[in-house]
Amino acid sequence: MNSKVLDFIKKNHFFLLMLIGVILRLVWVFVFPTYPYTDFMWYHVKGIEISQGQGFLNGIYPHYIGNPGFPTAFRPIGYPGTLAVLYYLFGSSFLVGKLFNVALSTLIMFLTYKLALKFFNPKVAIITLTIFALSPLAITYNSILGSEVLFSAILMLSIYLFFTKNNPVFIGLLIGYLTLVRPIGMFIPAIFALFIFIKKDMIFKEKLKYMIVFGVFFGMVVSPWLIRNYIVLGEPVFSTNGGYVIYVNNNDYATGSWSDPYKYPHSPFLQYRTEDGFDEMAIHNLGKELAVQWIKENPKQFIRLAFLRIANSYWIKTDDIMWSLTTGLNEWHPMTSRAIKLEKLLYRPFYIVLFIFIIYTVIRFIRHRKIDFITFILLIFLYFNAMMFVLEGNARYVFPLHPIYTIGVAFVIYKILSKFLPAMK
């Protein structure tokens, strides 16, 4: 290759990788006709209904058309509310949501690079960007009308601003928005608060002031949602999906991943289901009660299922690429099975390297008690895996963390390569 071309690539590798990443995402979105199914159809329909002023309404599979007079809080309003704004401004085409994902994914690529550059070195940053820009999941998820890409973008932006500007007002607002996008993030404010509390370069008075301001602005975002639910459902519930999920994954028929509770023998949920929908609050409260009771009575089975959930998330059921390959209701593209095999082939090694990085962070913290960006990645990892340990084994819970995990994976790859390639040092 011409030396001038090589020099150009070397000087502009960041912009070239960003460009390649964006082009791959756009090509996928425009070429592959992903049709939203299950959760993704729910998000799309709820977004349309809110944009048309119909409200946030309960609806049932497979079309999820809302029933007037039946408000929902099955999932928080963050993502369907965001879609509603986009649909109101640009129309309710699938493409609107998909192009929004591409914009978010571009932001994620930029932030992962900047964080790796700030806390490691340019080589780790380039490895990070290369992996994420070319990641099949990071590309194909752009055609899925799901909350994962938005959640990931807000999380990465929050982390970036937390370690650069660290304004508690902005962080509080962003984390509030984050918790309204995916229920699994509802306790993530505790991670940011804990990190502030254990930081060594802040006095207690500064920490207290920070957490108060953070809490106030976080509450400003979340409280309208809780007040709305108190008014329409009778309880300030964050998500009525909580009791449903914890029961589905903690009972005699649980599999360590999602299963249909309405098909269990003598399902306790059937009494609350009708042709028009289901009683969300009744199922939420009953699900919590039954799950807690089952865990207390079956501690060994709970632990077995908990580890199975982790295994499903990282190894056994790494098949979430299939949701980008739906071509209709309960219809998948013929190449779906091959795509799932490719995902397992590529991402199982990725997760092995990730766990090597996590072991390194644990040893590093025990030996040196360092409170820094690497420690923060460890806290994020522990939080989300604790949630999966109790709730559900699902690769879709792991995907939004791929950007922050990719930085750790890139660091391990850099360390290995630098031992054998002097030019990497």
The 8 nearest C-alpha neighbors of each residue, nearest first, counted from 0:
[[1, 2, 5, 4, 3, 6, 8, 7],
 [2, 0, 4, 3, 5, 6, 7, 8],
 [1, 3, 5, 4, 6, 0, 7, 8],
 [4, 2, 6, 5, 1, 7, 0, 8],
 [3, 5, 7, 1, 2, 6, 8, 0],
 [4, 6, 2, 8, 7, 3, 9, 1],
 [7, 5, 3, 9, 4, 8, 2, 10],
 [6, 8, 4, 10, 5, 9, 11, 3],
 [9, 7, 5, 11, 12, 6, 10, 4],
 [8, 10, 6, 12, 7, 11, 5, 4],
 [11, 9, 7, 8, 12, 6, 13, 5],
 [10, 12, 8, 14, 13, 9, 7, 15],
 [11, 13, 15, 8, 9, 14, 10, 16],
 [14, 12, 16, 15, 11, 17, 125, 128],
 [13, 15, 17, 16, 11, 12, 18, 19],
 [16, 14, 18, 12, 17, 13, 19, 11],
 [17, 15, 19, 13, 18, 14, 12, 20],
 [16, 18, 14, 20, 15, 19, 13, 21],
 [19, 17, 15, 21, 16, 20, 14, 22],
 [18, 20, 16, 22, 17, 21, 15, 23],
 [21, 19, 132, 17, 23, 18, 22, 16],
 [20, 22, 24, 18, 23, 19, 25, 17],
 [23, 21, 25, 19, 24, 20, 26, 18],
 [24, 22, 26, 20, 21, 25, 19, 27],
 [25, 23, 138, 21, 27, 22, 26, 28],
 [26, 24, 22, 28, 27, 23, 29, 21],
 [25, 27, 23, 29, 24, 28, 30, 22],
 [26, 28, 24, 30, 25, 29, 31, 23],
 [29, 27, 25, 142, 26, 30, 31, 24],
 [28, 30, 26, 27, 31, 25, 32, 94],
 [31, 29, 27, 28, 26, 32, 25, 33],
 [30, 32, 27, 33, 28, 29, 324, 142],
 [33, 31, 34, 30, 326, 29, 28, 142],
 [32, 34, 325, 326, 323, 324, 31, 142],
 [33, 35, 326, 327, 325, 32, 36, 328],
 [36, 34, 40, 39, 144, 33, 143, 325],
 [35, 37, 40, 39, 328, 38, 34, 325],
 [36, 38, 40, 39, 61, 41, 60, 35],
 [39, 37, 41, 40, 36, 42, 145, 35],
 [38, 40, 35, 42, 144, 41, 36, 145],
 [39, 41, 35, 36, 43, 37, 42, 38],
 [40, 42, 38, 39, 44, 43, 63, 45],
 [43, 41, 39, 45, 79, 40, 44, 46],
 [42, 44, 40, 46, 41, 45, 39, 47],
 [45, 43, 47, 41, 46, 42, 40, 48],
 [44, 46, 48, 42, 47, 43, 79, 41],
 [45, 47, 83, 79, 82, 43, 49, 44],
 [48, 46, 44, 50, 45, 49, 83, 51],
 [49, 47, 45, 51, 53, 50, 46, 44],
 [48, 50, 54, 52, 46, 51, 47, 53],
 [51, 49, 83, 47, 87, 48, 52, 46],
 [52, 50, 48, 49, 53, 47, 87, 54],
 [51, 53, 49, 50, 54, 48, 47, 55],
 [54, 52, 48, 49, 51, 55, 50, 56],
 [53, 55, 49, 52, 56, 48, 70, 51],
 [56, 54, 70, 71, 49, 45, 53, 48],
 [57, 55, 70, 65, 71, 69, 54, 66],
 [56, 58, 71, 65, 70, 69, 66, 276],
 [59, 57, 63, 65, 64, 276, 66, 56],
 [58, 60, 63, 276, 61, 62, 64, 57],
 [61, 59, 63, 62, 37, 58, 41, 64],
 [60, 62, 63, 59, 37, 328, 36, 40],
 [61, 63, 60, 64, 59, 40, 41, 58],
 [64, 62, 58, 59, 60, 41, 61, 65],
 [63, 65, 58, 62, 66, 44, 59, 57],
 [66, 64, 58, 56, 57, 63, 67, 45],
 [65, 67, 69, 57, 56, 58, 68, 64],
 [68, 66, 69, 65, 56, 70, 53, 57],
 [67, 69, 70, 66, 56, 57, 65, 54],
 [68, 70, 67, 57, 66, 56, 71, 65],
 [71, 69, 56, 57, 55, 68, 231, 72],
 [72, 70, 57, 56, 73, 55, 69, 279],
 [71, 73, 74, 238, 239, 75, 70, 228],
 [74, 72, 239, 240, 238, 71, 75, 279],
 [73, 75, 72, 238, 240, 76, 239, 182],
 [76, 74, 179, 77, 238, 72, 180, 182],
 [75, 77, 80, 79, 78, 179, 74, 180],
 [78, 76, 180, 179, 80, 75, 79, 81],
 [77, 79, 81, 180, 80, 146, 76, 82],
 [80, 78, 46, 82, 42, 81, 76, 45],
 [81, 79, 83, 77, 78, 76, 82, 46],
 [80, 82, 78, 84, 83, 79, 77, 85],
 [81, 83, 79, 85, 46, 80, 84, 86],
 [84, 82, 46, 50, 80, 86, 81, 85],
 [85, 83, 87, 81, 82, 86, 88, 50],
 [86, 84, 82, 88, 83, 87, 89, 81],
 [85, 87, 90, 91, 83, 89, 88, 84],
 [86, 88, 84, 50, 85, 90, 89, 83],
 [89, 87, 85, 86, 90, 84, 83, 91],
 [88, 90, 86, 85, 87, 91, 95, 92],
 [89, 91, 86, 92, 87, 88, 85, 95],
 [92, 90, 86, 47, 93, 95, 89, 87],
 [91, 93, 94, 95, 90, 86, 96, 89],
 [94, 92, 95, 96, 97, 91, 144, 43],
 [93, 95, 97, 92, 96, 98, 28, 142],
 [96, 94, 98, 93, 97, 92, 99, 91],
 [95, 97, 99, 94, 98, 93, 144, 100],
 [96, 98, 94, 100, 142, 99, 95, 141],
 [99, 97, 101, 100, 95, 96, 94, 102],
 [98, 100, 96, 102, 97, 101, 95, 103],
 [99, 101, 103, 97, 141, 98, 102, 104],
 [100, 102, 98, 104, 99, 103, 141, 105],
 [101, 103, 99, 105, 100, 104, 98, 106],
 [104, 102, 100, 106, 105, 101, 152, 107],
 [103, 105, 107, 101, 106, 102, 100, 108],
 [106, 104, 102, 108, 107, 103, 101, 109],
 [105, 107, 103, 109, 104, 108, 110, 102],
 [106, 108, 104, 110, 105, 109, 152, 111],
 [109, 107, 105, 111, 106, 110, 104, 112],
 [108, 110, 106, 112, 107, 111, 113, 105],
 [111, 109, 113, 107, 112, 108, 114, 106],
 [112, 110, 114, 108, 113, 109, 107, 402],
 [111, 113, 124, 115, 109, 110, 114, 128],
 [114, 112, 110, 116, 115, 111, 117, 109],
 [113, 115, 117, 111, 116, 112, 110, 118],
 [116, 114, 124, 112, 119, 118, 117, 113],
 [117, 115, 124, 120, 113, 121, 114, 119],
 [116, 118, 114, 115, 119, 113, 120, 121],
 [117, 119, 115, 116, 114, 120, 372, 373],
 [118, 120, 115, 116, 117, 123, 121, 124],
 [119, 121, 116, 123, 122, 124, 115, 118],
 [122, 120, 124, 116, 123, 125, 119, 115],
 [123, 121, 125, 124, 120, 126, 413, 423],
 [122, 124, 126, 120, 125, 121, 410, 409],
 [125, 123, 115, 121, 116, 112, 127, 122],
 [124, 126, 128, 122, 127, 123, 129, 121],
 [127, 125, 129, 123, 124, 128, 409, 130],
 [128, 126, 124, 409, 125, 130, 406, 129],
 [127, 129, 125, 131, 130, 126, 112, 132],
 [130, 128, 126, 132, 127, 131, 125, 133],
 [131, 129, 127, 133, 128, 132, 134, 126],
 [130, 132, 134, 128, 133, 129, 127, 137],
 [131, 133, 20, 129, 130, 128, 134, 108],
 [134, 132, 131, 130, 129, 135, 20, 138],
 [133, 135, 131, 137, 136, 132, 130, 138],
 [136, 134, 138, 137, 139, 133, 342, 320],
 [135, 137, 139, 138, 134, 140, 320, 342],
 [136, 138, 134, 135, 140, 139, 131, 141],
 [139, 137, 24, 135, 136, 140, 141, 134],
 [138, 140, 136, 141, 323, 137, 142, 135],
 [141, 139, 143, 142, 138, 137, 136, 323],
 [142, 140, 100, 139, 143, 97, 101, 138],
 [141, 143, 97, 28, 140, 139, 33, 323],
 [144, 142, 140, 145, 141, 323, 35, 97],
 [145, 143, 39, 96, 35, 142, 97, 43],
 [146, 144, 39, 143, 147, 42, 148, 38],
 [145, 147, 149, 78, 148, 150, 180, 181],
 [146, 148, 150, 399, 149, 145, 151, 398],
 [147, 149, 151, 150, 146, 152, 100, 399],
 [150, 148, 152, 151, 146, 147, 153, 103],
 [151, 149, 147, 153, 148, 152, 146, 177],
 [150, 152, 399, 148, 154, 149, 153, 147],
 [153, 151, 149, 155, 154, 150, 107, 103],
 [154, 152, 156, 150, 155, 151, 157, 177],
 [155, 153, 157, 151, 152, 156, 150, 158],
 [154, 156, 158, 152, 157, 153, 159, 151],
 [157, 155, 159, 153, 158, 154, 152, 160],
 [158, 156, 154, 160, 155, 159, 161, 153],
 [157, 159, 161, 155, 156, 160, 154, 162],
 [158, 160, 156, 161, 162, 157, 155, 163],
 [161, 159, 163, 164, 157, 162, 158, 165],
 [162, 160, 165, 158, 159, 163, 157, 164],
 [161, 163, 160, 159, 165, 158, 164, 372],
 [162, 164, 160, 161, 165, 159, 158, 166],
 [163, 165, 160, 166, 161, 162, 159, 167],
 [166, 164, 161, 160, 163, 162, 167, 170],
 [165, 167, 168, 169, 164, 170, 161, 160],
 [168, 166, 213, 170, 169, 171, 212, 209],
 [167, 169, 171, 166, 170, 213, 216, 172],
 [170, 168, 172, 171, 166, 167, 173, 165],
 [169, 171, 167, 173, 172, 168, 174, 157],
 [170, 172, 217, 213, 216, 168, 174, 169],
 [171, 173, 175, 169, 217, 170, 216, 174],
 [174, 172, 176, 170, 175, 171, 177, 169],
 [175, 173, 177, 171, 176, 172, 170, 178],
 [174, 176, 217, 172, 220, 173, 178, 177],
 [175, 177, 173, 179, 174, 178, 172, 180],
 [178, 176, 174, 180, 175, 179, 150, 173],
 [179, 177, 185, 184, 175, 180, 176, 181],
 [178, 180, 77, 75, 176, 177, 181, 76],
 [181, 179, 77, 78, 177, 178, 150, 75],
 [180, 182, 183, 184, 178, 179, 146, 75],
 [183, 181, 184, 185, 178, 75, 238, 179],
 [184, 182, 181, 185, 386, 186, 178, 383],
 [183, 185, 178, 187, 182, 186, 181, 177],
 [184, 186, 178, 182, 183, 187, 188, 181],
 [187, 185, 188, 184, 189, 183, 190, 178],
 [186, 188, 189, 184, 190, 185, 191, 382],
 [189, 187, 191, 190, 186, 192, 174, 185],
 [188, 190, 192, 187, 191, 186, 193, 194],
 [191, 189, 193, 187, 188, 192, 194, 378],
 [190, 192, 194, 188, 193, 189, 195, 187],
 [193, 191, 189, 195, 190, 194, 196, 188],
 [194, 192, 196, 190, 195, 191, 189, 197],
 [193, 195, 191, 197, 196, 192, 198, 190],
 [196, 194, 192, 198, 193, 197, 206, 191],
 [195, 197, 193, 194, 198, 192, 206, 203],
 [198, 196, 194, 195, 193, 199, 370, 192],
 [199, 197, 195, 196, 200, 194, 370, 201],
 [198, 200, 201, 197, 370, 202, 196, 195],
 [201, 199, 198, 202, 197, 195, 370, 203],
 [202, 200, 199, 205, 198, 206, 203, 195],
 [201, 203, 205, 204, 206, 200, 199, 207],
 [202, 204, 206, 205, 207, 201, 196, 208],
 [203, 205, 207, 206, 202, 208, 201, 209],
 [206, 204, 208, 202, 203, 207, 209, 201],
 [207, 205, 203, 209, 204, 208, 210, 196],
 [206, 208, 204, 210, 209, 205, 203, 211],
 [207, 209, 205, 211, 206, 210, 204, 212],
 [208, 210, 206, 212, 207, 211, 213, 167],
 [211, 209, 213, 207, 212, 208, 214, 206],
 [210, 212, 214, 208, 213, 209, 215, 207],
 [211, 213, 215, 209, 214, 210, 167, 208],
 [214, 212, 171, 167, 210, 211, 216, 215],
 [213, 215, 217, 211, 212, 216, 210, 218],
 [216, 214, 218, 212, 217, 213, 211, 219],
 [217, 215, 219, 171, 218, 213, 172, 214],
 [216, 218, 171, 175, 214, 172, 219, 215],
 [217, 219, 215, 221, 216, 220, 222, 214],
 [220, 218, 216, 217, 222, 221, 215, 223],
 [219, 221, 175, 218, 217, 222, 172, 176],
 [220, 222, 218, 224, 175, 223, 219, 217],
 [221, 223, 225, 224, 218, 219, 220, 226],
 [224, 222, 226, 225, 221, 227, 220, 219],
 [223, 225, 227, 222, 226, 221, 228, 237],
 [224, 226, 235, 222, 228, 227, 223, 236],
 [227, 225, 229, 223, 228, 224, 222, 235],
 [228, 226, 224, 230, 225, 229, 223, 231],
 [229, 227, 225, 231, 235, 232, 230, 226],
 [228, 230, 234, 235, 233, 226, 227, 232],
 [229, 231, 227, 228, 233, 232, 226, 234],
 [230, 232, 228, 229, 233, 227, 70, 234],
 [233, 231, 228, 229, 234, 230, 280, 70],
 [232, 234, 229, 230, 231, 228, 235, 236],
 [233, 235, 229, 236, 232, 228, 230, 225],
 [236, 234, 229, 225, 228, 226, 237, 233],
 [237, 235, 234, 238, 225, 228, 239, 229],
 [236, 238, 225, 235, 75, 239, 72, 224],
 [239, 237, 240, 74, 73, 72, 236, 75],
 [238, 240, 73, 283, 241, 72, 279, 280],
 [239, 241, 73, 243, 238, 242, 244, 74],
 [242, 240, 244, 239, 243, 238, 245, 283],
 [241, 243, 283, 286, 287, 245, 244, 240],
 [242, 244, 240, 286, 246, 241, 283, 245],
 [245, 243, 247, 241, 246, 242, 240, 248],
 [244, 246, 390, 242, 248, 247, 243, 249],
 [245, 247, 290, 286, 249, 248, 243, 244],
 [248, 246, 244, 245, 249, 260, 243, 253],
 [247, 249, 253, 246, 245, 391, 390, 255],
 [250, 248, 246, 290, 247, 253, 245, 293],
 [249, 251, 253, 252, 293, 246, 248, 290],
 [250, 252, 253, 249, 293, 300, 254, 248],
 [251, 253, 250, 254, 263, 249, 247, 248],
 [254, 252, 248, 250, 251, 249, 255, 247],
 [253, 255, 256, 252, 248, 258, 257, 304],
 [254, 256, 308, 307, 304, 392, 253, 248],
 [257, 255, 392, 254, 391, 393, 308, 258],
 [256, 258, 247, 259, 391, 248, 255, 254],
 [259, 257, 260, 256, 247, 253, 254, 248],
 [258, 260, 261, 262, 257, 263, 247, 253],
 [261, 259, 263, 262, 247, 258, 266, 268],
 [260, 262, 259, 266, 263, 269, 268, 267],
 [263, 261, 260, 259, 264, 266, 265, 258],
 [262, 264, 266, 260, 261, 265, 252, 259],
 [265, 263, 266, 262, 261, 267, 260, 252],
 [266, 264, 263, 267, 269, 262, 261, 268],
 [265, 267, 263, 268, 264, 261, 269, 260],
 [268, 266, 269, 265, 270, 261, 271, 285],
 [269, 267, 266, 270, 271, 261, 282, 272],
 [270, 268, 272, 271, 267, 266, 261, 265],
 [269, 271, 268, 272, 267, 273, 266, 277],
 [272, 270, 269, 278, 277, 268, 273, 282],
 [273, 271, 277, 269, 270, 276, 278, 268],
 [272, 274, 276, 275, 277, 271, 270, 269],
 [273, 275, 276, 272, 277, 59, 58, 271],
 [276, 274, 273, 277, 66, 59, 58, 272],
 [277, 275, 273, 59, 274, 272, 58, 57],
 [276, 278, 272, 271, 273, 279, 275, 282],
 [277, 279, 271, 281, 280, 282, 272, 276],
 [280, 278, 282, 281, 277, 239, 283, 73],
 [281, 279, 283, 282, 278, 284, 239, 232],
 [280, 282, 284, 283, 278, 279, 285, 271],
 [281, 283, 285, 279, 280, 284, 286, 268],
 [284, 282, 242, 280, 239, 286, 281, 243],
 [285, 283, 287, 281, 286, 282, 242, 280],
 [284, 286, 288, 282, 287, 283, 281, 289],
 [285, 287, 242, 246, 283, 243, 289, 284],
 [288, 286, 242, 290, 284, 285, 289, 291],
 [287, 289, 285, 291, 286, 290, 292, 284],
 [288, 290, 292, 286, 291, 287, 293, 285],
 [291, 289, 246, 293, 287, 292, 249, 288],
 [292, 290, 294, 288, 293, 289, 287, 295],
 [291, 293, 289, 295, 290, 294, 288, 296],
 [294, 292, 290, 296, 295, 291, 297, 289],
 [295, 293, 297, 291, 296, 298, 292, 301],
 [296, 294, 292, 293, 297, 298, 291, 290],
 [295, 297, 293, 294, 298, 292, 291, 299],
 [296, 298, 294, 300, 299, 295, 293, 301],
 [299, 297, 301, 294, 300, 295, 296, 302],
 [300, 298, 302, 301, 297, 303, 304, 294],
 [301, 299, 303, 297, 302, 298, 304, 294],
 [300, 302, 298, 304, 299, 303, 294, 305],
 [303, 301, 305, 299, 304, 300, 298, 306],
 [304, 302, 300, 305, 301, 306, 307, 299],
 [303, 305, 307, 301, 302, 255, 306, 308],
 [306, 304, 388, 302, 308, 307, 303, 301],
 [305, 307, 309, 308, 304, 303, 310, 302],
 [306, 308, 304, 310, 305, 309, 255, 311],
 [392, 309, 307, 255, 311, 305, 306, 310],
 [308, 310, 306, 312, 307, 311, 392, 388],
 [311, 309, 307, 314, 308, 313, 312, 315],
 [312, 310, 315, 316, 308, 392, 309, 314],
 [311, 313, 394, 393, 392, 309, 310, 314],
 [314, 312, 310, 311, 317, 309, 394, 350],
 [313, 315, 310, 311, 317, 316, 312, 347],
 [314, 316, 311, 317, 310, 313, 312, 318],
 [317, 315, 311, 318, 314, 312, 394, 313],
 [318, 316, 394, 314, 315, 319, 343, 313],
 [317, 319, 339, 316, 320, 321, 342, 394],
 [318, 320, 321, 322, 317, 394, 395, 339],
 [321, 319, 322, 318, 323, 136, 339, 338],
 [320, 322, 324, 319, 323, 335, 318, 339],
 [323, 321, 324, 320, 325, 319, 143, 36],
 [322, 324, 321, 143, 320, 33, 325, 139],
 [323, 325, 321, 322, 332, 331, 33, 335],
 [326, 324, 331, 33, 34, 330, 327, 322],
 [325, 327, 34, 331, 33, 330, 332, 324],
 [328, 326, 330, 34, 325, 329, 36, 331],
 [327, 329, 330, 36, 326, 325, 61, 34],
 [328, 330, 327, 331, 36, 325, 326, 37],
 [331, 329, 327, 328, 326, 325, 332, 324],
 [332, 330, 325, 326, 324, 333, 335, 329],
 [331, 333, 334, 324, 335, 326, 325, 330],
 [334, 332, 335, 331, 336, 337, 324, 330],
 [333, 335, 337, 332, 336, 338, 324, 331],
 [336, 334, 338, 337, 333, 332, 321, 339],
 [337, 335, 339, 338, 334, 340, 333, 321],
 [338, 336, 340, 334, 339, 335, 341, 333],
 [337, 339, 341, 335, 340, 336, 342, 334],
 [338, 340, 342, 336, 318, 341, 337, 335],
 [341, 339, 337, 343, 342, 338, 344, 336],
 [342, 340, 344, 338, 339, 343, 345, 337],
 [343, 341, 339, 345, 344, 340, 346, 338],
 [342, 344, 340, 346, 341, 347, 345, 317],
 [343, 345, 341, 342, 346, 340, 347, 348],
 [346, 344, 342, 343, 347, 341, 348, 349],
 [347, 345, 349, 348, 343, 342, 344, 350],
 [346, 348, 350, 349, 343, 345, 314, 344],
 [349, 347, 351, 346, 350, 345, 352, 344],
 [350, 348, 346, 352, 347, 351, 353, 345],
 [351, 349, 353, 347, 352, 348, 346, 354],
 [350, 352, 348, 354, 353, 349, 347, 355],
 [351, 353, 355, 349, 350, 354, 408, 348],
 [354, 352, 350, 356, 408, 351, 355, 349],
 [353, 355, 357, 356, 351, 352, 358, 350],
 [356, 354, 352, 358, 353, 357, 359, 351],
 [355, 357, 359, 353, 354, 358, 407, 360],
 [358, 356, 354, 360, 359, 355, 361, 353],
 [357, 359, 361, 355, 360, 356, 354, 362],
 [358, 360, 356, 362, 357, 361, 363, 355],
 [361, 359, 363, 357, 358, 362, 364, 356],
 [360, 362, 358, 364, 363, 359, 365, 357],
 [363, 361, 365, 359, 364, 360, 366, 358],
 [362, 364, 360, 366, 361, 365, 367, 359],
 [363, 365, 368, 361, 367, 362, 366, 369],
 [366, 364, 362, 363, 368, 367, 361, 369],
 [367, 365, 363, 364, 362, 368, 369, 361],
 [366, 368, 364, 369, 363, 365, 362, 370],
 [369, 367, 364, 365, 366, 370, 363, 374],
 [370, 368, 367, 364, 371, 374, 363, 366],
 [369, 371, 374, 198, 368, 372, 197, 199],
 [372, 370, 374, 373, 369, 375, 198, 194],
 [371, 373, 375, 374, 376, 118, 370, 162],
 [374, 372, 376, 375, 371, 377, 360, 370],
 [375, 373, 377, 371, 372, 376, 370, 378],
 [374, 376, 372, 378, 377, 373, 379, 371],
 [377, 375, 379, 373, 374, 378, 380, 372],
 [376, 378, 374, 380, 375, 379, 381, 373],
 [379, 377, 375, 381, 380, 376, 382, 374],
 [380, 378, 376, 382, 377, 381, 375, 383],
 [379, 381, 377, 378, 382, 383, 384, 376],
 [382, 380, 378, 384, 379, 383, 385, 377],
 [383, 381, 385, 379, 380, 384, 378, 386],
 [382, 384, 386, 385, 380, 381, 379, 387],
 [383, 385, 387, 381, 386, 382, 388, 380],
 [384, 386, 388, 382, 383, 387, 381, 389],
 [387, 385, 383, 384, 388, 389, 390, 382],
 [388, 386, 384, 390, 391, 389, 385, 392],
 [387, 389, 305, 385, 386, 384, 390, 308],
 [390, 388, 387, 386, 305, 385, 391, 245],
 [389, 391, 387, 245, 386, 388, 248, 244],
 [392, 390, 387, 256, 308, 248, 393, 255],
 [308, 393, 391, 256, 312, 311, 255, 309],
 [392, 394, 312, 395, 396, 391, 256, 311],
 [393, 395, 312, 397, 396, 317, 319, 398],
 [394, 396, 393, 398, 397, 319, 399, 147],
 [397, 395, 394, 393, 398, 399, 312, 387],
 [396, 398, 394, 395, 400, 399, 401, 312],
 [397, 399, 401, 395, 400, 396, 394, 147],
 [400, 398, 151, 147, 401, 397, 148, 150],
 [399, 401, 398, 397, 402, 403, 404, 151],
 [400, 402, 404, 398, 399, 403, 405, 397],
 [403, 401, 405, 404, 400, 111, 406, 131],
 [402, 404, 405, 406, 401, 400, 111, 407],
 [405, 403, 401, 407, 406, 402, 400, 408],
 [406, 404, 408, 402, 407, 403, 401, 127],
 [405, 407, 409, 404, 127, 403, 408, 115],
 [408, 406, 410, 404, 405, 409, 356, 411],
 [407, 409, 405, 411, 353, 410, 406, 352],
 [410, 408, 412, 406, 127, 407, 411, 126],
 [409, 411, 407, 413, 408, 412, 123, 406],
 [412, 410, 414, 408, 413, 409, 415, 356],
 [413, 411, 409, 415, 410, 414, 416, 408],
 [412, 414, 410, 416, 411, 415, 417, 409],
 [413, 415, 411, 417, 412, 416, 410, 418],
 [416, 414, 412, 413, 418, 417, 411, 419],
 [417, 415, 413, 418, 419, 414, 420, 412],
 [416, 418, 423, 420, 414, 424, 419, 415],
 [419, 417, 416, 415, 420, 414, 421, 424],
 [418, 420, 416, 417, 421, 415, 423, 422],
 [419, 421, 417, 422, 423, 416, 418, 424],
 [420, 422, 423, 424, 417, 419, 418, 416],
 [423, 421, 420, 424, 417, 419, 416, 418],
 [424, 422, 417, 421, 420, 416, 413, 122],
 [423, 417, 422, 421, 420, 418, 416, 413]]
